[in-house]
Amino acid sequence: MTFPQYTAGITEPTDLNFLLGPKLFFILFKALFIIGILFYIIYAVIMIRQIQLMTETVKTKMSGSLILLGVIHLILALLLFGYFLIV
C-alpha cells in the first residue's frame, strides 16, 4: 500500500505558483514603487529649481513661502522613499 506524496499544493513543476510565487510578486511590486518614487524625487528637485528661478524673476511677499513649500515637498518625497525601502 503506497500513500500519495504531499506536495504542498504544487501539482507540477510548471505550475505558476511554483514559478511566480507571492514573494516574487511582492519584490516586483516594491521595485516598481521604488522606481516611481525616484522619478517623483527628481520631479520635486526640478520643482524647487523652477521655484528658485521664478522668485529671481518675480519678487513677491510669497517667494519665501513658496520655496519653503517646495523644500517641504521634497522632504516628504524623501521620507516616502525611505518608507518604501523599509516596507
FENWOPE-V340930 format. One record per residue. N is the residue number from 1. SS is DSSP state (h for helix, s for strand, l for the rest). D_FIRST is the distance of its C-alpha to the first C-alpha in whole Angstrom. Layout:
<<N SS D_FIRST> <N SS D_FIRST>>
This chain:
<<1 l 0> <2 l 4> <3 l 7> <4 l 10> <5 l 13> <6 l 16> <7 l 19> <8 l 22> <9 l 23> <10 l 23> <11 l 22> <12 l 23> <13 l 26> <14 l 29> <15 l 28> <16 h 32> <17 h 31> <18 h 29> <19 h 33> <20 l 35> <21 l 34> <22 h 36> <23 h 38> <24 h 39> <25 h 40> <26 h 42> <27 h 43> <28 h 45> <29 h 46> <30 h 48> <31 h 49> <32 h 51> <33 h 53> <34 h 54> <35 h 55> <36 h 57> <37 h 58> <38 h 60> <39 h 62> <40 h 63> <41 h 64> <42 h 66> <43 h 68> <44 h 69> <45 h 70> <46 h 72> <47 h 73> <48 h 75> <49 h 77> <50 h 78> <51 h 79> <52 h 81> <53 h 83> <54 h 84> <55 h 85> <56 h 87> <57 h 88> <58 l 89> <59 l 90> <60 l 89> <61 l 89> <62 l 85> <63 h 84> <64 h 83> <65 h 81> <66 h 79> <67 h 79> <68 h 77> <69 h 75> <70 h 74> <71 h 73> <72 h 71> <73 h 69> <74 h 68> <75 h 67> <76 h 65> <77 h 63> <78 h 63> <79 h 61> <80 h 59> <81 h 58> <82 h 57> <83 h 55> <84 h 53> <85 h 52> <86 h 51> <87 l 49>>
